Amino acid sequence: MNQRIFRKKNCLITGSTGGLGKELAIQFASSGCNVFLTGRNQKKLDKLKKYLVNKYKIKIFTKTADLTSTEDINLLIKTVRKNFSNVDILVNCAGIFPVKLMQDTTINEFDECFNINIRAPFLLSREFSIDMIERKWGRIINIGSSSAYQGFRETSLYCASKHALLGFSRSIYEELREHNVRTFCISPGP
């Protein structure tokens, strides 16, 4: 892969304090990409930022955000826009994995799972694709799951939310590709 295309691009990564999000942040930073990191844990964000600042010569910003909250998402968008003139790459990596029988699942747990796993990617993609369309270049990377393709016992919420993310990704791929905005849905397995 030609990593030079990422040099000096601006990238927002949700869920950047988790295992996959952290590794993606390191990869984008090592490619010369300016990175905006978000997650729920400020200490982990600070530690990752310090590591990346010491290792790479890029701009790095952080902001904690609860992606179940519309207010937090709007504040995140405002903060990203304050620090970056535009977003070239959006990585929707934040996610939760509830393990519970459907009969034991509450509506609050349903809302939390769908808010984080599909609503937040929708809101952030809708917002930052504006920049990408205007600049005729962009990448949206949604981190899905192999669970989007099949169901498993006690994971009905997770599987449904990741299936929704897959469908969303396929749809916006069709909507945005004429603007040189590519959408990917990466579906890692266990």
Solvent accessible surface area in square Angstrom, and as a share of the most:
residue,aa,sasa,rsa
1,M,182,0.81
2,N,77,0.40
3,Q,73,0.33
4,R,178,0.65
5,I,79,0.40
6,F,21,0.09
7,R,133,0.49
8,K,162,0.69
9,K,46,0.20
10,N,16,0.08
11,C,0,0.00
12,L,0,0.00
13,I,0,0.00
14,T,2,0.01
15,G,17,0.16
16,S,0,0.00
17,T,29,0.17
18,G,37,0.36
19,G,61,0.58
20,L,80,0.40
21,G,1,0.01
22,K,84,0.36
23,E,90,0.41
24,L,39,0.19
25,A,0,0.00
26,I,26,0.13
27,Q,94,0.42
28,F,16,0.07
29,A,1,0.01
30,S,49,0.32
31,S,4,0.03
32,G,11,0.11
33,C,0,0.00
34,N,18,0.09
35,V,0,0.00
36,F,0,0.00
37,L,0,0.00
38,T,2,0.01
39,G,8,0.08
40,R,137,0.50
41,N,63,0.32
42,Q,80,0.35
43,K,170,0.72
44,K,110,0.46
45,L,0,0.00
46,D,70,0.36
47,K,153,0.65
48,L,8,0.04
49,K,69,0.29
50,K,138,0.58
51,Y,95,0.36
52,L,0,0.00
53,V,74,0.43
54,N,109,0.56
55,K,117,0.50
56,Y,40,0.15
57,K,199,0.84
58,I,29,0.15
59,K,121,0.51
60,I,10,0.05
61,F,55,0.23
62,T,31,0.18
63,K,48,0.21
64,T,43,0.25
65,A,6,0.05
66,D,52,0.27
67,L,11,0.06
68,T,37,0.22
69,S,34,0.22
70,T,61,0.35
71,E,137,0.61
72,D,42,0.22
73,I,1,0.00
74,N,86,0.44
75,L,85,0.42
76,L,0,0.00
77,I,23,0.12
78,K,144,0.61
79,T,28,0.16
80,V,0,0.00
81,R,79,0.29
82,K,173,0.73
83,N,49,0.25
84,F,7,0.03
85,S,107,0.69
86,N,11,0.06
87,V,1,0.01
88,D,5,0.02
89,I,0,0.00
90,L,0,0.00
91,V,0,0.00
92,N,4,0.02
93,C,19,0.11
94,A,19,0.15
95,G,41,0.40
96,I,44,0.22
97,F,114,0.48
98,P,33,0.21
99,V,88,0.51
100,K,75,0.32
101,L,58,0.29
102,M,131,0.58
103,Q,142,0.63
104,D,80,0.42
105,T,32,0.19
106,T,71,0.41
107,I,121,0.61
108,N,112,0.58
109,E,51,0.23
110,F,81,0.34
111,D,64,0.33
112,E,65,0.29
113,C,0,0.00
114,F,41,0.17
115,N,34,0.17
116,I,6,0.03
117,N,1,0.00
118,I,26,0.13
119,R,83,0.30
120,A,1,0.00
121,P,6,0.04
122,F,83,0.35
123,L,25,0.13
124,L,0,0.00
125,S,4,0.03
126,R,143,0.52
127,E,44,0.20
128,F,0,0.00
129,S,11,0.07
130,I,100,0.51
131,D,15,0.08
132,M,1,0.00
133,I,56,0.28
134,E,139,0.62
135,R,129,0.47
136,K,117,0.49
137,W,45,0.16
138,G,0,0.00
139,R,19,0.07
140,I,0,0.00
141,I,28,0.14
142,N,0,0.00
143,I,15,0.08
144,G,5,0.04
145,S,8,0.05
146,S,35,0.22
147,S,14,0.09
148,A,4,0.03
149,Y,127,0.48
150,Q,103,0.46
151,G,61,0.59
152,F,102,0.43
153,R,189,0.69
154,E,67,0.30
155,T,13,0.08
156,S,52,0.33
157,L,19,0.09
158,Y,28,0.11
159,C,12,0.07
160,A,48,0.37
161,S,0,0.00
162,K,9,0.04
163,H,111,0.50
164,A,37,0.29
165,L,2,0.01
166,L,9,0.05
167,G,35,0.33
168,F,35,0.15
169,S,4,0.03
170,R,146,0.53
171,S,60,0.39
172,I,16,0.08
173,Y,84,0.32
174,E,97,0.44
175,E,112,0.50
176,L,15,0.08
177,R,130,0.48
178,E,139,0.62
179,H,43,0.19
180,N,64,0.33
181,V,0,0.00
182,R,120,0.44
183,T,11,0.06
184,F,84,0.35
185,C,33,0.20
186,I,85,0.43
187,S,34,0.22
188,P,55,0.34
189,G,47,0.46
190,P,184,1.16
